Amino acid sequence: MRYTLALGSLLLGLVLLLLGVGKATFLAGPTELSLQSDATQQASYAVIPAAELAKLPHKNRSLELERTEAVLAVGSLNDVVAWVVPLGYEMLTVNPDSRSLVSQSVPAETSSRDLGSVPVAQSDLWQEVKRGEAGSGLLFDSELAQDQALLIATSEEGKSIGAVLTVNLTLERKTQWAGPLLTAGGVFTVLGAILYIIFVDRDRRGLGPRRGQTGVFVGLRNTFRSSRLKVKKRAAGQDSRIAGRAVAAAGLMTVSALLLSGCAQYWPDFAAPDPLTKEQQGQNSVVPNNEQLSRIVHELVTVSDAADTELNSEILEERFTGDALAQRKANYQIRKADGDYAVVPPYLLPERIGYELIQDTDVWPRTIFLTLNSSKENPDLEAFIGSGEAGSAGAKITSSTLGVLMTQNDPHSNYQVSRIFALRGGIQMPQAAPAVEGTAVLDNVQSSLVVAPKDLAVYYADLLTKGGESEHIAIFNAEGDAVLGRGGMSWVKSEEERIANQEHKASFSVSVAPREMVPTALSTGAGGALVAISLVENRVTEAQGNTELPVGTVVKSVSDLSGNVKKIEQQVLHQLLFYVPKQGNTENAKIQLLGSASELIGANG
């Protein structure tokens, strides 16, 4: 009975060891798996959510497509679906039971709005884009985040992808119970060996003298010492060798089991998973990442550089809109007519200074404010390629820093610059939340600010036309304000001083009104907001008596005037960026001008 217990323990240990080794090897399941779908042969667009691929635990995966004309794009699931919904697509999901790709056809949504014409491969929505190479298929092996999706599209609209999609997975082997089985097997094996040795020792005690038998394993030791009978000596030697072999085998198996079971992948993980970060939860999945922003900036700068070099506003329309486009377009007209015109818009460089506010929203339009370096001379753009990494959020604002406000109107359009400002050198930008966390665009009637965005343009226009007599001057920090120093009433006074000693007299007046383009208010995350507005300053010069005013080249280039006229009205567009603090902010309760851009955009008589 005693030997039955020992042998039972040994056998149980051996079985558990075999199961543990099997669980870590041939019982762990396949290491590779290929999923195929022919839905892409007839469809123009197909979508695979990353969450679907996660249904089959894998270490690595790659997607293969035999067509070289196709495009693979990675973006947030929200953005990918928003892009394909108006066009219709195939949604590809994974069936974990049959381990296959399942296709569901989603028809195009009828929509009355016009879609942008940006090709899929050139969209700003994608975090990564891969095109097929001539003569070979398309391979994509980057990892996807949980809230991302893969868009497979043909490079030519209206054509089907025309290829079978293959997803190759390197699976994670399910070996989490190998550790417990190996450890338990080793324990039972050692226990069986120890019991066997103890029982053999008890049997050997009866073969030796009764007296003086003390200590550990006396029976076995007496067997080794006995030399009376050759048969007994041989039997004792054989027994000791059996016992030694049993111990050695049990020790070897135990050591092997413990070495194998020491690997973390062989043990089940009962620990609570770490809480997901905000990014992993997908709450900010639509916020462009650093690589996206750098790519957007490089494309923006490439377009603006070509347009600024050729003075061609048609090139500019690809990436500029609104007041930013109006100012540069007027400047191009003037410089084509007057080569000595001194006002040259600063050239944009793809060097991000680091202060960025990015709207966190899953709908459109979307807004981004960022700061770029600039040059007054036409730069060698190639020297700056690759320098678009974001700098420190506390980067110092210099006189060459530009604030750029960009808007994306819909999923099928790219970001366009709507306003652009030359930031004041030496100023301290207000504290802002990290760009990766995103921010909010405030409504124009926001009551938590010192002044609602819709009223800011009206108040500042009054300040320009009335100067120190404006009733709103107390809420503005006018120190160092270059727009107030050169425009509005300051312009009237400087013009009157200029002609004070001239024989021919003229009268000057000015009026300022908000531009039709609505204000944009971005929360800084600290209670205040950056508010961008546009004003049109109408400067009127009227000749006195029988005199007339000569129409110069500059005025002529932006109007229908020529020769001599009695009156000239010039329209100067001001793009202005303010920091508006929240109500109750005692540290800096006044509104401060952070940057501006002023340009003559038109004239009439």
C-alpha positions, 0 to 999 in steps of 0.5 A, a space after each residue: 500500500 505504501 509503494 502504491 502511494 509513492 508510485 501513484 504520486 510519481 505517475 500523477 507527476 509524470 502525467 502533469 509534466 507531460 501535459 505541461 510540456 504539451 500545453 507549451 508546445 503541440 497543444 498550444 494551437 497554431 502559430 500562423 493563420 491566414 484570413 482571406 476575403 474576395 469582397 474587395 474584388 468588386 468593391 471600391 472601398 473596404 474597411 477593417 476595424 482594428 478591434 476586429 483583428 484583436 478578436 484573434 490574439 496575435 503578435 504580428 500581422 500583415 495584410 497583402 493585396 495583389 493590386 499595386 494600384 490600391 491604397 491602404 490608409 490608417 485612421 481613426 475608425 470614426 474618420 474612416 467610416 465618415 470618409 466612406 459612408 457617402 460612397 458605399 463600402 464593404 465592412 470586413 469583420 472577423 469571425 473568431 469561431 470559424 477564424 474567417 473574414 466576413 464581408 457586409 456590404 454598406 450602400 452609399 448614403 444619399 447626401 445633398 452636400 457636395 463632397 470635397 475632391 481630395 483623393 483618398 491617398 492625399 487626405 489629411 485624415 490618415 495617420 499613415 498611407 501606403 501605396 502599391 509599388 510597381 511590379 509587386 503587391 501591396 504589403 502592410 505590416 504596421 500595428 494598429 491601435 484599438 480605435 483605428 481602422 484600415 481603409 482599402 481603396 482603389 487609387 482611381 474613383 469608381 474602379 473596384 479594388 479587383 484583388 483578394 485581400 489576405 490577412 496573415 496573423 502570427 498568433 499568440 500561443 495559449 500557454 497560460 496553464 503550462 506553468 501550473 501544470 509543470 510546477 504541479 507535476 514537479 511537486 508530485 514527482 519529487 513527493 513520489 520519489 521522497 516517499 519511495 526512498 522513505 519506504 525502502 529505508 523502512 524495509 531495510 531497517 529490518 535487515 540490520 542489527 536492532 541496536 544502534 540504529 539511529 539517524 536518517 536513512 539507517 536502513 539504506 546506510 546499513 545496506 551499504 555497510 553490510 559485507 556478510 552476504 554477497 547477495 545482500 550487498 548486490 541487492 543493497 547496491 541495486 537498491 541504492 542505485 534505483 533510489 539514486 536514479 529515482 532521485 536524480 530523475 525526479 530532480 532533473 524533471 523538477 528542475 526542468 519543470 521549474 525552469 519552464 514554468 518560470 516564464 511569465 507567458 506560461 502562467 495565467 494573468 489574474 491581475 486586474 488590467 491597467 486602466 486605459 489611458 485617454 488615448 487608448 480609450 479612443 476618447 481623443 482618437 480624432 486628434 491628429 498625431 504628431 506625424 499627421 500634423 507634420 505632414 499637413 504642415 509640410 504640404 501647407 508650406 509647399 503650396 504657400 512657397 510655390 504660390 509666394 514664389 510665383 505670386 499665383 493665388 490659384 496655387 494658394 487656393 489648395 491650402 488657403 481660404 477666407 481672410 488668409 487667402 484674401 490678404 495674400 491674393 491682394 498682396 500678389 496683385 499689388 506686387 505684380 503691378 509695383 515691384 518696389 512694394 515693400 509689404 511682403 507676407 512672411 514665408 512659412 517654414 515647416 518648423 513648428 514652434 510647439 504651441 498648438 491647440 487642436 479641436 477634439 471633435 468627431 464631427 466637422 468642421 475641425 479647427 487647429 491653431 499652431 505656431 510656425 517659424 517664418 522667413 522674410 526672404 524666400 527660403 530654401 524649403 528643402 533645408 527644412 524638410 524633416 524639421 516639423 517636430 513639435 517643440 516645447 509647449 513653453 517655446 519663446 515667441 519671437 518676431 518671426 513666429 506665425 500663428 496659423 488657424 486651419 479649418 477642415 470643412 468635411 471628411 473629403 476636404 483637407 485643412 486650409 489656412 483661414 487666418 494667419 497672424 504675425 505674433 508679437 515678439 517676446 510675448 508669453 502665450 497663455 497656458 494651454 493643455 497638451 495638444 494630444 488631449 485636444 481642446 474645444 471651439 467655444 460658441 460666440 456667445 460664451 458668457 464665461 469670458 470677459 467679452 463674448 467672442 461675438 462682441 470682441 470685434 465690435 469693441 475693438 473696432 470702437 477702440 480703433 475709431 475712437 482711440 482713448 475716448 472709447 468706452 471699452 478701452 479699460 478692458 484692453 491691454 493697449 500697451 505695445 499694440 501695433 494695430 492701434 499705433 498705426 491704424 484707425 485714429 492713429 492713421 488719421 493723425 499721422 496723415 494730417 501731420 504729413 500734409 500739414 505743410 503742403 499747399 494742397 489740403 485733404 481731409 481724412 476719416 476712418 471707419 471700422 467694421 467687423 468682417 463677415 467671417 465669424 470669430 473663432 474661439 479656442 479654449 486654452 484649457 485654463 478658462 481663457 480662450 484664443 479668439 481670432 477676429 477680422 476687421 475691415 478698416 475703411 480709410 477715406 482720403 478726400 481732396 479739398 477745394 478744386 484739387 484732386 488726388 492722383 491714383 497711385 499704382 498700389 491703389 490702381 492694382 486693387 481697384 478700378 480707379 485711375 488718373 485723378 479723383 476727388 476721393 479714395 477709399 482704401 479697405 485694409 483687412 486686419 486679422 487679429 488674434 486675442 487672448 480673452 481671459 475668463 471672468 474673475 481672473 484677477 491675474 490678467 483680467 485684460 484682453 491682450 492682442 497676441 498677433 495681427 496681419 494687416 493688408 490693403 485688399 481693395 479701394 474705390 472712389 
